Amino acid sequence: MSLGLVGYAAPPRSSNLSSPSRQPLELPTAQTNPQQIALTVGYLDELKGDKTCDGTGGLMTYAETQNYKIYICADRKDSTQPRYYRSRDRQGKGGLNLEAKDYDPRLLRGVEFSHKGYVYTLQYPTAQSPNPRLTITFPSGKFTQEKITRYLAKIRFNRSKTRP
């Protein structure tokens, strides 16, 4: 298995990146296009008590899509480096537990894990990529994408100079 930090950016559509929030996910209405669901950004302390990354260097990043909860856990020896990919279905069951063997820390737009011919890519929200996605590439080269609807990280996404 390998891990690479992704160096590409999807062309931005409209910026739906919201300020840090501790509010629940915004659920779409019947008229809402799923591509227009706002991204909710927050802090990892919203998941206090979650044990998904136990035995690793700790939880670094958490993301949700329509179908998955994704946990990126740190290396046991260096808590600043992503090492483990954990995914669960929306009910918290099943999923994958992958360990990275290597990565390229110079590319910082996301994290990519490979396993048995599949590639799991989680984009980070950035100004260039305000609508991040989870991309699963199959061994055939075909892929599927799901929009990230909730993103939590250790980093505080302040737009002002003062801390909240």
C-alpha positions in Angstrom: 0.0 0.0 0.0 1.2 3.5 -0.7 0.2 6.9 0.3 0.8 10.0 -1.7 -0.3 13.5 -1.0 -2.2 14.6 -4.0 -1.0 17.5 -6.1 -3.9 18.2 -8.3 -6.9 20.5 -8.0 -10.3 20.1 -9.5 -11.5 23.3 -11.3 -13.4 25.3 -8.7 -17.1 25.7 -9.3 -18.7 28.1 -6.8 -17.2 28.4 -3.3 -19.4 26.7 -0.8 -16.6 26.7 1.9 -18.2 27.8 5.1 -16.5 29.2 8.2 -15.7 26.8 11.0 -18.9 25.6 12.5 -20.1 23.3 15.2 -23.6 23.1 13.7 -25.0 19.8 12.2 -24.7 19.0 8.6 -27.0 21.0 6.3 -29.3 18.5 4.8 -30.5 19.0 1.2 -34.1 19.7 0.3 -35.9 17.9 -2.5 -35.0 20.8 -4.8 -31.3 21.0 -3.9 -28.8 19.6 -6.4 -26.4 17.3 -4.4 -23.5 19.1 -6.0 -24.6 22.3 -4.3 -24.6 21.0 -0.7 -22.5 23.4 1.4 -19.3 22.0 2.9 -19.3 22.2 6.7 -15.8 22.8 8.1 -15.0 22.3 11.8 -12.5 21.0 14.4 -11.6 17.5 15.5 -12.7 18.2 19.0 -16.2 17.6 17.7 -15.3 13.9 17.7 -14.0 13.8 21.3 -14.2 10.2 22.6 -14.1 8.6 19.1 -11.8 5.6 19.2 -11.4 4.9 15.4 -7.8 6.0 15.5 -6.8 4.2 18.7 -3.4 2.6 18.3 -2.2 5.1 15.8 -0.6 8.6 16.3 -4.1 10.1 16.6 -6.8 11.5 14.4 -5.5 14.1 11.9 -8.5 14.6 9.6 -12.1 13.5 9.4 -14.5 13.8 6.4 -18.0 12.7 5.6 -19.6 12.0 2.2 -23.1 10.9 1.4 -22.1 7.2 2.1 -18.9 7.2 4.1 -17.1 8.5 7.2 -13.3 8.8 6.5 -10.7 9.0 9.2 -7.1 9.9 8.4 -4.9 8.8 11.4 -1.3 9.9 12.1 1.8 7.8 12.1 2.6 6.4 15.6 6.2 7.8 15.4 5.3 11.2 13.8 1.9 12.6 14.6 2.3 15.3 11.8 2.3 12.6 9.1 -0.7 10.8 7.7 -0.3 7.0 7.9 -3.7 5.3 8.3 -6.9 5.4 6.3 -10.1 4.2 8.1 -13.5 4.4 6.4 -16.9 3.3 7.7 -20.4 3.5 6.3 -22.7 6.2 7.6 -23.9 4.0 10.4 -20.3 3.5 11.5 -20.0 -0.1 10.4 -17.8 -2.0 7.9 -15.2 -0.2 5.9 -11.5 -0.3 5.4 -8.4 -0.1 7.6 -5.4 0.7 5.4 -1.8 1.6 6.3 0.4 3.7 4.1 3.9 2.5 3.3 5.2 5.8 1.8 4.0 9.3 0.8 5.2 12.5 -0.7 4.8 15.3 1.9 5.6 18.0 -0.7 2.1 17.8 -2.3 -0.5 19.1 0.1 -3.9 19.1 -1.6 -5.0 15.7 -0.3 -4.1 12.3 0.7 -4.0 9.1 -1.4 -3.9 5.5 -0.3 -3.5 2.5 -2.6 -4.6 -1.0 -1.8 -5.0 -4.1 -4.1 -5.3 -1.9 -7.2 -7.7 0.5 -5.7 -6.8 4.1 -5.0 -8.6 6.2 -2.3 -8.0 9.9 -2.7 -9.3 12.4 -0.1 -9.0 16.0 -1.3 -8.5 18.7 1.4 -10.7 21.9 1.1 -8.5 24.7 -0.2 -9.2 28.0 -2.0 -8.3 26.2 -5.2 -10.5 23.2 -4.3 -13.5 24.6 -2.3 -15.6 21.5 -3.2 -13.3 18.6 -2.1 -14.1 15.0 -3.1 -13.4 11.4 -2.1 -12.3 9.6 -5.3 -12.2 5.8 -5.5 -10.3 4.6 -8.5 -10.8 1.0 -9.5 -8.1 -1.3 -10.9 -9.7 -0.9 -14.3 -9.0 2.9 -14.2 -12.7 3.8 -13.8 -13.5 5.9 -10.7 -16.3 7.2 -8.6 -16.4 10.4 -6.7 -18.4 11.6 -3.7 -18.5 15.2 -2.5 -17.1 15.9 1.0 -20.0 17.4 3.0 -18.2 17.7 6.4 -14.5 18.2 7.0 -12.9 18.3 10.4 -9.2 19.0 11.1 -6.8 19.9 13.9 -6.0 23.2 12.0 -8.3 26.1 12.9 -9.7 27.5 9.7 -9.8 31.2 10.9 -10.3 33.9 8.4 -9.7 36.6 11.0 -6.5 37.2 12.9 -8.0 36.3 16.3 -8.7 32.8 17.6 -12.3 31.9 18.3 
